[in-house]
Amino acid sequence: PLTILEAYSTGLPVLISDMGNLNEIVTDEVTGSLFRPGDASSLSELIRRYQSDAHRPPGVYEGARARVTERYTHEANYQALMRIYQEARASALAGRP
């Protein structure tokens, strides 16, 4: 996942196979594209699409950059961590596991 965020930080969309949980980070045709697992022709077709301006999903480079600046900055990570701590503290004070 760190490699995906590094790509996003430079505005580079990511092509991944549609399996596992990486498809939660890559939004198809917004921040990159998904291809069918084990299907070389599906990957090949995506690569051709990205090489051609006319067939590339519109705004995908901008979408990749926006995703990292919206969700994965130091401030966003800090705020997410603080929410987790606050929820854990509230749960402990309420006597819940």
C-alpha positions in Angstrom: 0.0 0.0 0.0 2.8 2.4 0.6 3.9 2.2 -3.0 0.4 3.2 -4.1 0.5 6.3 -1.9 4.0 7.2 -3.2 2.6 6.9 -6.7 -0.4 9.0 -5.8 1.8 11.7 -4.3 3.4 12.3 -7.7 0.0 12.2 -9.5 0.6 8.8 -10.9 -2.4 6.5 -11.2 -2.0 2.8 -10.3 -3.0 -0.3 -12.1 -3.7 -3.3 -9.8 -5.4 -6.6 -10.0 -8.9 -6.6 -8.6 -8.3 -8.9 -5.6 -7.4 -8.5 -2.0 -7.9 -5.2 -0.2 -5.8 -3.0 -2.5 -9.0 -2.2 -4.4 -10.1 -0.3 -1.4 -7.2 2.1 -2.0 -7.4 2.3 -5.8 -10.8 3.5 -7.1 -11.3 2.2 -10.6 -11.0 5.0 -13.2 -10.6 7.7 -10.5 -7.2 7.0 -9.0 -6.1 4.2 -11.3 -7.6 1.1 -12.8 -8.3 -2.5 -11.8 -7.6 -5.6 -14.1 -8.9 -9.1 -13.7 -6.5 -11.3 -11.7 -4.4 -13.6 -13.8 -5.7 -12.1 -17.0 -2.6 -10.8 -18.9 -4.8 -9.5 -21.8 -6.8 -7.4 -19.3 -3.6 -5.8 -18.0 -2.3 -5.3 -21.5 -5.5 -3.5 -22.5 -5.2 -1.2 -19.5 -1.6 -0.3 -20.4 -2.7 0.5 -23.9 -5.5 2.7 -22.6 -3.1 4.6 -20.4 -0.7 5.1 -23.2 -3.4 6.8 -25.3 -4.7 10.2 -24.1 -8.0 9.5 -26.0 -8.8 6.3 -24.1 -7.4 7.1 -20.7 -10.1 7.7 -17.9 -10.5 11.5 -17.7 -9.0 13.1 -14.6 -7.2 10.0 -13.3 -3.9 11.7 -12.8 -5.6 14.5 -10.9 -7.7 12.0 -9.0 -4.6 10.1 -7.8 -2.9 13.3 -6.5 -6.2 14.5 -4.9 -6.6 11.2 -3.1 -3.3 11.4 -1.3 -3.7 15.1 -0.4 -7.2 14.5 1.0 -6.7 11.3 2.9 -3.0 10.5 3.5 -1.3 13.7 4.7 0.4 13.9 8.0 -2.5 16.0 9.3 -5.1 13.5 8.1 -3.2 10.6 9.6 -2.9 12.5 12.9 -6.6 13.3 13.0 -7.5 9.6 12.2 -5.2 8.4 15.0 -6.7 10.9 17.5 -10.2 9.7 16.6 -9.2 6.1 17.3 -7.7 7.1 20.7 -10.8 9.2 21.6 -13.1 6.2 20.7 -11.0 3.8 22.7 -10.9 6.2 25.7 -14.7 6.7 25.5 -15.3 3.0 25.3 -13.0 2.3 28.3 -14.7 5.0 30.4 -18.1 3.5 29.5 -16.8 0.1 30.7 -17.0 -1.5 27.3 -14.3 -3.8 25.9 
